Amino acid sequence: MSGAPPLVAQQLHDGVLQALAIARLHLDRALAQDGPLPRELGMNLQLLMDREIAGLRRLINGSPPPTPPEPDLPRALAAIAEELQSVTGIRILVEDRTEPPGRWTGNDPIAYRAVREALHNTIKHSDAEHAWVTVAAREDLLVCTVHDDGRGFDPATVRSHFGLTSVYAQAREAGGHLAVQSCRTGTSVTLVLPRNPVLEGKDQQ
């Protein structure tokens, strides 16, 4: 067998694997300190595990993953940034340039997944001290960028990375594109999408 179907593999990657990575970061930070593990850590990990168990049950039942509870894309990204910053100590700033605010639209879920994937990669691989996220709406386009000041890498290796490879594919299918630039002083990921899904039969640029 060739492994899990792409959709199942994507949902496992975005849900369980990333949640376990966050749990590991929580534990690493707690174990680096003297004394017993704090009760707050146990409660946070309990909530995280409960959430992912519920997500696995939805996956087994064939239900789609839920939209994040925040009312719009910028606030959902701000929540992710706050959680990751609290765990890792990396300063993450989210700048919102979208209009109108207050609701999820069109291709926002794809942008949410792409930015979250980029931030997780920053945390796992870059040794960065800062990361900056910008969410901008320009007429019919949604543009998201993630930039960090960490250790760069060879962008040619991106194609072998499951998370970013699937984001590349989703962006392309939605009529947009993803670009990665990296050097010794940091990495930038730029996602450009139409604000709404491309209609079937309509030419994609």
C-alpha positions in Angstrom: 0.0 0.0 0.0 1.2 3.5 -0.7 0.0 5.0 2.6 -2.9 7.2 3.7 -5.0 8.9 1.0 -3.9 12.5 0.5 -6.9 14.1 2.2 -6.6 11.9 5.3 -2.8 12.4 5.4 -3.3 16.2 5.2 -5.9 16.2 8.0 -3.6 14.0 10.2 -0.7 16.3 9.5 -2.6 19.5 10.1 -4.3 18.2 13.3 -2.7 15.4 15.2 1.0 15.8 14.1 1.0 19.6 14.7 -0.8 19.2 18.0 1.8 16.6 19.1 4.5 19.0 18.1 3.0 21.7 20.3 2.7 19.3 23.2 6.4 18.4 22.8 7.3 22.1 22.9 5.3 22.5 26.1 7.1 19.5 27.7 10.5 20.6 26.5 10.1 24.1 28.0 8.8 22.7 31.3 11.5 20.1 31.6 14.2 22.7 31.1 13.1 24.2 34.4 13.8 22.9 37.9 11.1 21.4 40.1 8.0 19.4 39.4 5.9 19.9 36.2 3.3 22.7 36.8 -0.4 21.8 37.0 -1.1 24.4 34.3 1.0 22.4 31.9 -1.1 19.3 32.6 -4.3 21.1 32.1 -3.1 22.6 28.8 -2.0 19.2 27.5 -5.3 17.7 28.6 -7.3 20.3 26.6 -5.0 19.7 23.6 -5.4 16.0 23.8 -9.2 16.2 24.1 -9.4 18.5 21.1 -7.3 16.1 19.0 -9.3 13.1 20.1 -12.4 14.8 18.9 -10.7 15.7 15.7 -9.7 12.1 15.1 -13.3 11.0 15.7 -14.5 13.5 13.1 -11.9 12.2 10.7 -13.0 8.5 11.3 -16.6 9.5 10.7 -15.8 11.3 7.5 -16.7 14.8 8.8 -14.8 17.8 7.5 -12.5 19.7 9.9 -14.2 22.6 11.6 -13.5 26.2 10.9 -11.5 27.8 13.7 -13.7 29.4 16.4 -12.5 32.9 15.8 -14.8 35.1 13.7 -12.3 35.8 10.9 -8.9 34.9 9.4 -6.8 37.6 11.0 -8.1 36.8 14.5 -7.6 33.1 14.0 -4.0 33.7 13.0 -3.5 36.0 16.0 -4.7 33.2 18.2 -2.3 30.7 16.6 0.5 33.3 17.0 -0.3 33.9 20.7 -0.3 30.2 21.4 3.0 29.5 19.6 4.6 32.6 21.2 3.6 31.5 24.7 5.1 28.0 24.1 8.3 28.9 22.3 9.2 32.5 23.3 9.5 33.5 19.7 7.9 36.9 19.2 5.2 36.7 16.6 3.5 39.8 15.3 0.3 39.6 13.2 -0.7 42.7 11.1 -4.2 42.8 9.7 -4.8 44.8 6.5 -8.1 43.2 5.4 -11.4 44.8 4.7 -14.1 44.2 5.7 -13.3 42.3 9.0 -15.5 40.1 11.0 -16.2 36.9 8.9 -14.6 34.0 7.0 -14.8 34.3 3.3 -13.9 32.3 0.2 -10.3 31.0 0.3 -9.6 32.1 3.9 -9.3 28.5 5.2 -6.5 27.8 2.7 -4.7 30.9 3.9 -5.1 29.9 7.5 -3.6 26.5 6.9 -0.7 27.9 4.9 0.3 30.5 7.5 0.0 28.0 10.3 2.2 25.6 8.4 4.8 28.4 7.8 4.8 29.3 11.5 5.2 25.7 12.6 8.2 25.4 10.2 9.7 28.6 11.6 9.5 27.1 15.1 10.8 23.7 14.3 13.6 24.5 11.9 14.7 28.2 11.9 16.0 29.1 15.4 14.3 32.4 14.8 13.8 35.0 17.5 11.0 36.9 15.7 8.4 36.2 13.0 6.0 38.6 11.3 2.7 37.7 9.7 0.8 40.1 7.3 -2.7 39.5 6.1 -3.8 41.9 3.3 -6.8 42.1 1.0 -6.2 43.9 -2.3 -9.4 44.1 -4.3 -10.1 40.5 -5.2 -6.8 39.1 -3.9 -5.8 37.8 -0.5 -2.1 38.1 0.2 -0.5 36.5 3.3 3.2 36.7 4.2 5.2 35.1 6.9 8.8 36.3 7.5 11.3 35.2 10.2 14.8 36.2 11.2 16.1 32.7 11.6 18.4 30.3 9.9 17.5 29.9 6.2 17.5 26.8 4.1 17.6 25.6 0.5 14.1 26.4 -1.0 14.6 23.5 -3.4 14.0 21.1 -0.5 10.4 22.5 0.0 9.0 20.0 -2.5 10.0 17.1 -0.3 8.2 18.6 2.7 4.7 17.2 3.0 3.0 20.2 4.7 4.2 22.9 2.3 3.9 20.6 -0.7 0.2 20.1 0.0 -0.2 23.9 0.6 1.4 24.5 -2.8 -1.2 22.1 -4.4 -4.1 23.8 -2.6 -3.0 27.2 -3.6 -2.6 26.2 -7.2 -6.1 24.5 -7.3 -7.6 27.6 -5.8 -6.2 29.8 -8.6 -3.3 31.2 -6.6 0.4 30.5 -5.8 2.8 30.1 -3.0 6.4 31.4 -3.1 9.3 30.7 -0.6 12.5 32.7 -0.4 15.2 31.9 2.1 18.7 33.0 2.9 21.1 33.0 5.9 19.2 35.8 7.5 15.7 34.5 7.3 12.8 33.0 5.3 9.8 34.6 3.7 6.7 32.7 2.6 4.2 34.5 0.4 0.7 33.2 -0.5 -1.5 34.9 -3.1 -5.1 33.7 -3.5 -8.2 35.0 -5.1 -10.5 36.1 -2.3 -13.2 33.6 -3.5 -12.7 30.2 -5.1 -12.2 30.1 -8.8 -15.4 28.9 -10.6 -15.2 25.6 -12.4 -14.3 26.2 -16.0 -12.9 29.6 -15.4 -9.3 30.1 -16.6 -6.8 30.1 -13.7 -3.9 32.5 -14.0 
